[in-house]
Each structure stands twice: as structure tokens, then as C-alpha cells.
């Protein structure tokens, strides 16, 4: 029922998706905001900023509930686990941090990437976290132990975005090399590479039924890809 948007003006706006009206403006960050994420219950919104902090907001009142500090550079991505027990953040300091959503304490720091971490996403069962980096790699992490489970290589440039399919079977990644790769979410094996964009691919997202993949590119287009078989997607004309 609510949409959140961020801007270079350091603010977050909450919008009523039924009426299109602005509900409130959230002010508190000291610099540009890169990422926002709703908690599974919708009661909280997390925001990540160039000011190296994460802020938690009450989506009903618009009030700031807490500020999380730990990163020492810009935070590029923030996401809640589907079970609501953890918040993950990642950024320019090359680390990923997991936070407990009860006490809002930092649980573990995941290290292994050699450059900025642009995107993170939880699997549907909250047991795995995937990260995408400037170092051209994708890493899978065990959220319980904090251990790296797999290192996926194959892209020829920065990986800007990663997404798990809702059915838990496929992982999609978008890269500066103008391609989208599909991976087996359980084994980490590469299944397919999708070509069609004429510039960097900056974002990927699955439909709720896992049957359609959307990709956004610097070529000023959005492409929709339809699942045609197991792990295979074809561009929709």
C-alpha cells in the first residue's frame, strides 16, 4: 500500500499507492540515500546512505526509530530477510554486515570481496545471502554461520544487481558487461547468459510467480524475459 522513493536531496518520501498522494517526507540523513527496504511486516523502512549510516523509520508515523553505524564508507544496499530476523547492509567499504532486528546489534561482518559491494539479496528461506561486487564476482553466504558458501565468476565487469527468484531455484545477476546471467541458486552453477542490452545492465527483478525477469539498462530500455523452460528465459518481443 506504500511506495518509498529516495533522492539526491537527502530525503525519503512515502507515497500512497492507491491515491498517488505523498504521505510524508523522512528527513535525517546527512548525504545522498542509495537504498531503501521495507521490513516484511511493512512497519519499518530501512534506508542506506552515503553518510555511512542506516536509519530505521516507523512507516506509520514517519518517525526515526534508530540509526545503525558500523560501515565507514557509503552504504549502497540494504535489505531485510524474508523471516524478518535480520537486516543486511553492504557498501563501498567492501563489507557486508548482518544486523539482528530485535536488538539492532551487528551480528557479523562478511568479508571477501575486493571492491565495492553494490547489491545484496536474501534467498526465500533467509538461509542464504547473495552479494554482487565491483570485483566482478558474486558470492553466496550462509547467514547462520557467516561463512562464504560459493564464489561465482563469469561476468566480465562490475556486477550491479542480483536477485533470487521467488521459487528459490534461480539467481539472476546484471553486469557492466551488458549481460544478465542465470545461476542455479542451490549449486551456484551458471545456467545461461542473456544478451540484448546495448549498455551496462544495472538492475534485475523477478515477478512474484518467477515466470518473468525484468532488466534495466543504461541503454535507456527495460527488457522483459519470459521463462520458457527450467532456468531458461527468452526475451519478450
Buried (B, 14 or more C-beta within 10 A) or exposed (E): EBEBEBEEEBBBBBBEEEEEEEBBEBEBBEEBBBBBBBBBEEEBBBBBBBBBBBBBBEBEEBEBEEEBEBBEEBBBBBBBBBBBBBBBBBBBBBBBBBBEBEEBEBBBEBEBBEEBBBBBBBBBEBBBBBBBBBBBBBBBBBBEEBEBBBEBEBBEBBBBBBBBBBBBBBBBBBBBBBBBBBBBBBEBEBBBBBEBBEEBBBBBBBBEEBBBBBBBBBBEEEBEBBBEEEBBBEEEE
